[in-house]
Amino acid sequence: MKKRRNKICVLNLFHLSLHQQIKQTMATKTFKSEYHAGGSIKVTTDEKKKQVTFLVCDHEYVFNTTDSRAESQMDNFLFENTSSYYAEQILNWVKSKIKIETPSFW
């Protein structure tokens, strides 16, 4: 009986650690404001896939963070869908959650 409890505990610990790893690789936040197209923008960052997903008015927009133009593309996208204040707030949150490739000029 004791051996079976140990197996269950090990499985539970494995499940918890797997859940924590998944949670660390993905982050989601919904920004709500009357300045957003549709009233809200849901942002999901995924470190494993290296992408940022924006959900605006039931349309999904995906940006690959390994692209050196990703930051400027996301900034332009946000500027079209919300105010400059919220575009900056959302982009700062994204940068805090996932590494975005910086452009190399040489």
N, C-alpha and C positions, 0 to 999 in steps of 0.2 A: 504494500500500500504506500509505503514511504517513497519507494522508487517511482511510482506513478505520479505522486505529487511533485517530485523533482522535475519530471518530464514536463508536466503542466506548467510549472513555474518557468522553466527554460523556454518553453514555447511562448508564454505570455511576455517574457522579457524580450524575446526575439521580435514579437509582434509590436511591442512598444518602441523598440529601437528602430524598426522599419518605418513605423508611423512617424517618428520624430525626424528621420532622414527625409521622408517625403515632405513633411511639413517645412523643413528647412529649405528645400529646393524650390518650393512654390509659395508665393505670397499673393493674396488677393485683397483688394480694397475697393470700396464703392465711394465715389465722390459725388455728392448730390448738391445741386445748385440750380437756380433758375437761369444761370448763364450758360449752362451746358445744353447742347443739342439733345432734346429728349428728356432733359432734367437730371440725368445721371450718367456717369461714366464709370464702368466697372473695369478695373485694371488687374491683370494677372501676370505675374512674372514667373518664369520657369527656368531655373538655372540648368536643369538637366537637358532641356531642349534648346537652351540659350535663346529664348524668345520672350517678347512682351506682347500680351494680347489686350486689346481695348474692345470693350463691348459698348457700342453707342447705338441707341435706337434699334436694338435687335440685330445689328450688323456687327460682325466680328472683324477686327483689323489686327493683323499679326506683323510684328517687326522682328527681324533676326538681329540679335545683339552682336553677332560676330561681324556684321557689315559695318565698315568704318563710317558709313553715312547714317547709321541708325539713329543717333541722337538728333541730328538735324531733321531727319524725316519725321521722327516722333514729335519734335517741337512744331514743325509745320502742320502736322496732322492735328495736334492739340489746339494750335492757334486758330485753325479753321472751325473747330467744334466747341470752343469755349473761350473765355476771356483770357487775356495775357497773364493775369494774376493766377488763375487756376491752372493754366498751362505750365507755369513755373512750379506751382505747388505739386502737381502730378508728376512732372519730370523729376523733381527733387526726390519724391518718394520712390520713384522707379530706380533712380541712381543709388538710393540707399539699400535697395533690395537685390540688385543684380549689377554685375560689371558690364558696362557698355564699351565696346571697342572704340578707341580713339583714332581719329584719322591720322595717317602717316603721310607726310607731304614729300618724303624722299624715298 
